[in-house]
Amino acid sequence: MKITILTAGTRGDVQPYLALALKLQSAGYEVQLGAPTNFASFVSDHGIEFAPLRADYYQLMDSPEGQALKSGNPIRVMQHMKTTVFPLMRRLMDDTWQAAQDTDAIIYHPKLFHVPHIAEKLNIPVMLAATVPILTATGQFPAPGVFNRNLGAAFNRLTYKALDLATSSFNGMVKEWRRDVLGLSEQSSVVKGNKINGRPIPVLYCYSQYVVPVPADWDGSAHVTGYWWLDEQRDWQPPEDLRVFLNAGDAPVYVGFGSMIAESPEQTTRTVIEALQGSGQRGIIASGWGGLCPADLPSTIYLLKEAPHEWLFPRMSAVIHHGGAGTTAAGLLAGKPTVICPFIADQPFWGNQVAKLGVGPKPIHQKHLSVEGLASAIRVAATDLTMRQKAADLGARLQEEDGTANALDVIEQILQPMRELV
């Protein structure tokens, strides 16, 4: 049986899906992973068949259109929707349709909201896979990335309608694509949002119940499996200067903002350097794709080009980052206190959740990032013994979970009726 996994986004949107693909392959399934073209070697090097999707989200987020999306200004966002986002989505629709040929089941990322129409055309099972609990309404918390404070049960549930509103602007494009590409009627009588024939599409949530407890009001279509870890340590060896730095003193604090680009990278760099010095902690600053580029650093700070989080984070005293789901997971798995400095989307949700669990200080939004505030958060994360113990305990629990094995069990239960016909 062939399963096609379709995802779109940055590294954090691809890596867990690759981990799931490897688990499915080891269980005897033929697996294909469709992802943005810039991840072709990343996927293929792990021995998974790759299907290219023409959507480079790194390039998008670095563009004027991406800056408009990050600004949250609705006027700026709408100005760029037709010129950038609409063409990107149409390319994704066409590419995912090509990738789905000759497959028996599909697992897809929520960004690819059109995929159920492909499943309708091919008459095959389809499942959602998400890193954030945004697809299943609950009264316990509002939709992550929509509201960042509790509105009460009734209004919390209403916030989940925002996903439908967000995709409604593409309705005309989807109708045209159904007619011209899939050869279906413009209006589906089968697919209604995240439901097929009136039944919710099963959702695999690849995070831990120890980080976000399962809401009591969820139905049986939602499955929290635990994190989907990809062991990137394998044969990785650190450069000698990094090894020397780590051995030269106390465990440092990691600072990196992943795939997010600060509006003023130079100012952010100065803030981070001064905060580390003010806190009295050694630091590792990840240059990464986020634009941190200090020309001259004190001897107590190391500029890191790249290193697997799985290797690096256990060697840190604490981790500071943007709050992407994958980076948050890696820091928690390492059992380290976490300081989240969110930009957009679900990042504030993870920041609030970390603080609620007592494994990190309150999040500091990038708009409010200051030397004094960041230095204070670093000191707390590096020295608060209660917080450090809670982080270590949570890390131990996460290491006992096998998220991809749990996901495999759920997938096989869903596919069992189909397998019995083969």
C-alpha positions in Angstrom: 0.0 0.0 0.0 1.3 3.4 -0.9 0.8 6.4 1.3 1.5 10.0 0.2 2.3 12.6 2.8 1.9 16.2 1.7 3.2 19.2 3.6 4.2 22.8 3.0 6.1 25.4 5.0 9.5 25.7 6.6 11.8 23.1 8.3 9.4 22.7 11.2 6.6 21.8 8.8 8.7 19.1 7.0 10.9 17.4 9.6 8.1 15.7 11.7 6.4 14.5 8.5 9.6 13.0 7.3 9.9 11.2 10.7 6.4 9.8 10.1 7.3 8.8 6.6 10.3 6.8 7.9 8.2 5.0 10.4 5.6 4.1 7.8 8.3 2.8 5.5 9.8 0.7 8.3 6.4 -0.8 8.8 6.3 -2.0 5.1 4.4 0.8 3.4 5.5 2.5 0.2 5.8 6.1 1.1 6.1 9.4 -0.8 6.6 12.8 0.8 5.6 15.9 -1.1 7.2 19.0 0.2 8.7 22.3 -1.0 11.4 21.9 -3.6 14.1 23.3 -1.3 13.7 20.2 0.8 14.4 17.7 -2.0 17.8 16.6 -0.7 16.7 16.6 2.9 14.0 14.1 2.1 15.8 12.0 -0.4 18.9 11.7 1.7 16.8 9.8 4.2 15.7 7.3 1.6 12.2 8.6 1.1 10.7 9.2 -2.3 10.3 13.0 -2.9 7.5 14.8 -4.7 8.3 18.5 -5.4 5.9 21.2 -4.5 6.7 24.7 -5.9 6.5 26.7 -2.8 9.6 28.1 -1.1 8.3 29.6 2.2 11.8 30.8 3.2 11.8 33.0 0.1 8.2 34.1 0.8 8.9 35.1 4.4 12.0 37.1 3.3 10.0 39.0 0.7 8.0 42.2 1.0 4.9 40.0 0.9 6.2 37.9 3.8 7.0 41.0 5.8 3.4 42.2 5.2 2.1 38.9 6.5 4.2 39.1 9.6 3.1 42.6 10.3 -0.4 41.5 10.8 -1.7 44.7 9.1 -4.8 43.5 7.2 -4.5 46.2 4.5 -0.9 45.2 3.7 -1.8 41.5 3.8 -4.7 41.9 1.3 -2.5 44.0 -1.0 -0.1 41.0 -1.4 -2.7 38.1 -1.4 -3.5 38.3 -5.1 0.1 38.9 -6.2 1.8 36.2 -4.1 -0.3 33.9 -2.0 -2.9 33.1 -4.6 -0.5 32.0 -7.3 1.5 30.0 -4.7 -1.7 28.2 -3.6 -2.6 27.4 -7.2 0.8 25.9 -7.8 0.4 23.8 -4.7 -3.0 22.6 -5.8 -1.6 21.4 -9.2 1.6 19.9 -7.7 -0.2 18.0 -4.9 -2.6 16.6 -7.5 0.4 15.3 -9.5 2.0 13.9 -6.4 -1.2 12.0 -5.5 -1.3 9.9 -8.6 -1.2 6.1 -8.0 -1.4 6.5 -4.2 -3.8 4.6 -1.8 -4.1 7.1 1.0 -3.0 10.7 1.8 -1.8 12.4 5.0 -1.7 16.1 4.7 -0.7 19.4 6.4 -3.5 21.9 7.2 -1.9 24.5 4.9 -3.0 22.2 2.0 -6.7 22.6 2.8 -7.7 21.6 -0.8 -6.4 18.0 -0.4 -9.7 16.4 0.6 -11.0 17.3 -2.9 -8.2 15.1 -4.3 -9.3 12.3 -2.0 -12.8 12.8 -3.3 -11.6 12.4 -6.9 -9.5 9.4 -6.2 -11.9 7.8 -3.7 -9.2 7.2 -1.1 -8.8 7.7 2.6 -7.4 11.0 3.8 -6.0 12.1 7.2 -4.8 15.5 8.6 -1.5 15.8 10.5 -0.8 19.0 12.5 1.8 20.2 14.9 -0.7 22.6 16.6 -4.1 21.9 18.1 -6.0 24.3 15.7 -8.3 21.9 13.8 -10.5 20.5 16.6 -12.6 23.0 18.4 -12.5 23.1 22.2 -13.8 25.3 25.0 -10.6 24.9 27.0 -8.5 27.4 24.9 -8.9 29.6 21.8 -7.5 28.6 18.4 -3.7 29.0 18.6 -2.6 31.9 16.4 -6.1 33.4 16.4 -6.4 34.6 20.0 -3.8 34.5 22.7 -5.9 34.8 25.8 -8.8 32.7 27.2 -12.2 34.0 26.1 -14.3 31.5 28.0 -15.6 28.2 26.7 -18.3 29.5 24.3 -16.1 32.1 22.6 -13.0 29.9 22.6 -14.9 27.4 20.5 -16.0 30.1 18.1 -12.4 31.1 17.4 -11.9 27.8 15.5 -14.2 29.1 12.8 -11.4 31.4 11.9 -9.7 28.6 9.9 -12.8 28.4 7.6 -12.8 32.2 7.2 -9.1 32.1 6.4 -9.6 29.6 3.6 -12.8 31.1 2.2 -11.0 33.6 0.1 -9.7 30.7 -1.9 -13.2 29.2 -2.6 -13.4 30.5 -6.1 -10.0 29.2 -7.0 -10.9 25.8 -5.5 -14.1 25.6 -7.6 -12.2 26.5 -10.8 -9.5 23.9 -10.0 -12.1 21.2 -9.3 -13.7 21.8 -12.6 -10.6 22.3 -14.8 -8.1 19.9 -13.2 -10.0 17.3 -11.2 -12.9 17.1 -13.6 -15.4 17.4 -10.8 -18.4 19.7 -10.3 -17.4 23.1 -8.9 -19.4 22.6 -5.7 -18.6 19.4 -3.8 -21.4 17.5 -2.1 -18.8 15.4 -0.3 -16.2 17.8 1.1 -17.3 20.4 3.6 -14.3 22.0 5.3 -12.6 19.3 7.3 -15.4 16.9 6.9 -16.1 14.2 4.2 -19.6 12.9 3.9 -20.4 14.7 7.1 -17.7 12.9 9.2 -14.7 14.7 10.5 -11.4 13.9 8.8 -9.2 12.1 11.3 -6.5 14.4 12.7 -3.1 13.2 14.0 -1.6 15.8 16.3 2.2 15.4 16.6 2.8 16.9 20.0 2.7 15.5 23.5 -0.3 15.3 25.9 2.2 16.3 28.6 2.7 19.6 26.8 -0.9 20.2 25.8 -3.4 17.9 27.7 -6.1 16.4 25.6 -9.3 18.5 25.9 -12.1 16.7 27.5 -14.6 18.0 24.9 -12.7 16.6 21.8 -14.4 13.9 19.7 -12.8 10.6 18.6 -11.5 12.0 15.4 -8.6 13.8 17.1 -5.5 11.8 18.1 -2.6 13.3 20.1 0.2 10.9 19.4 3.3 12.5 20.9 6.1 14.2 19.0 7.4 12.8 15.8 11.2 12.9 16.3 13.7 12.7 13.5 17.1 11.7 14.8 19.4 14.1 13.1 22.5 13.3 15.2 23.4 10.2 13.3 27.0 10.9 12.1 27.1 14.6 12.9 30.3 15.9 14.4 30.7 19.5 15.8 33.4 21.8 14.4 36.4 21.9 16.7 35.9 25.5 17.7 32.4 24.7 18.9 33.7 21.7 20.9 36.4 24.0 22.5 33.8 26.6 23.4 31.5 24.1 25.0 34.3 22.7 27.1 35.7 26.2 28.1 33.1 27.0 30.8 29.6 26.5 32.1 26.8 25.3 29.8 25.8 28.3 27.6 22.4 29.6 26.7 21.2 29.0 23.1 19.6 31.9 21.2 18.1 31.5 17.7 15.0 32.5 15.9 14.8 29.8 13.3 13.0 30.6 10.1 11.8 34.0 11.3 13.6 37.2 10.1 13.6 40.1 12.5 12.6 43.5 11.0 16.0 44.8 12.2 18.4 41.9 12.5 21.2 44.2 13.6 19.2 45.6 16.5 18.0 42.1 17.5 21.6 41.0 17.5 22.7 43.9 19.8 19.8 43.2 22.1 20.7 39.5 22.4 24.4 40.1 22.9 23.8 42.8 25.6 21.2 40.6 27.3 23.5 37.6 27.5 26.3 39.8 28.9 23.9 41.5 31.4 22.7 38.1 32.6 26.2 36.9 33.2 25.6 33.8 31.0 27.7 32.4 28.2 25.8 32.1 24.9 25.5 30.5 21.5 23.8 32.6 18.9 22.5 30.7 15.8 23.0 32.7 12.7 20.7 30.4 10.8 18.2 31.9 8.3 16.9 34.4 10.8 19.5 37.1 10.0 21.5 37.2 13.3 24.9 38.3 12.0 27.2 39.9 14.6 30.5 40.8 13.1 32.4 40.9 16.4 31.5 38.9 19.5 32.9 38.7 23.0 34.7 35.5 23.9 31.7 34.4 26.0 29.5 34.2 22.9 29.8 31.7 20.0 28.3 32.2 16.5 26.8 29.0 15.4 26.2 28.2 11.7 24.2 25.0 12.2 23.9 22.0 14.5 21.1 19.5 15.1 18.9 20.6 18.0 18.9 17.0 19.2 22.7 17.2 19.6 23.0 20.8 20.8 20.2 21.5 23.2 21.1 18.8 25.8 24.4 20.7 26.1 22.8 24.0 26.8 21.7 25.6 30.1 18.6 27.0 28.6 17.2 27.7 25.1 15.7 31.0 23.7 13.9 30.9 20.4 10.8 32.1 18.4 8.5 29.4 19.6 8.1 27.3 16.5 6.4 24.0 17.3 9.5 22.0 16.3 12.0 24.1 18.1 9.8 24.2 21.2 9.6 20.4 21.1 13.3 20.0 20.8 14.0 22.3 23.8 11.4 20.5 26.0 12.7 17.1 25.0 16.2 18.2 26.1 14.8 19.0 29.5 15.9 22.6 29.3 14.1 25.8 30.5 12.7 27.7 27.5 12.3 31.4 26.8 10.0 32.0 23.8 10.2 35.3 21.9 7.3 34.9 19.4 6.7 36.7 16.2 3.4 35.4 14.7 0.9 32.5 14.3 1.0 29.7 16.9 4.3 30.9 18.5 2.6 32.9 21.3 0.5 29.8 22.1 3.6 27.7 22.7 5.1 30.6 24.7 2.1 30.7 27.0 2.0 26.9 27.3 5.7 26.8 28.3 5.0 29.4 31.0 1.9 27.6 32.2 3.9 24.4 32.6 6.5 26.2 34.7 9.3 25.2 32.4 10.1 28.7 31.2 9.3 32.4 32.0 6.5 34.3 30.4 7.0 34.8 26.6 8.5 38.1 25.4 7.0 39.2 22.1 9.5 40.3 19.5 7.9 43.8 19.4 8.7 44.1 23.2 12.1 42.6 23.1 14.5 44.6 25.3 17.9 44.1 26.8 16.5 44.3 30.4 13.6 42.0 29.8 15.6 39.4 27.9 18.4 39.5 30.5 16.0 38.9 33.3 14.3 36.0 31.5 17.7 34.4 30.8 18.7 34.7 34.5 15.5 33.0 35.6 15.8 30.2 33.0 19.4 29.6 33.9 19.2 29.8 37.7 15.7 29.0 38.9 16.1 25.5 40.4 12.4 24.8 40.5 11.9 25.7 36.9 15.0 23.7 35.9 13.7 20.6 37.7 10.3 20.9 36.1 11.9 21.2 32.7 14.1 18.1 33.4 11.0 16.1 34.5 9.0 17.0 31.4 12.0 16.1 29.2 12.1 12.7 30.8 8.4 12.1 30.2 8.8 13.1 26.5 11.7 10.8 26.0 9.5 7.9 27.0 6.9 8.6 24.3 7.1 7.1 20.8 5.0 9.5 18.8 5.5 7.9 15.4 4.7 4.4 16.7 1.5 5.8 18.2 0.7 7.5 14.9 1.3 4.3 13.0 -1.2 2.5 15.2 -3.9 5.1 14.5 -3.1 5.1 10.8 -3.4 1.3 10.6 -6.7 1.4 12.4 -8.0 3.9 9.9 -6.7 1.9 6.9 -7.7 -1.5 8.2 -11.0 -1.8 6.4 -9.1 -0.9 3.1 -6.3 -3.4 3.8 -8.9 -6.2 4.4 -10.1 -5.7 0.8 -6.6 -6.1 -0.7 
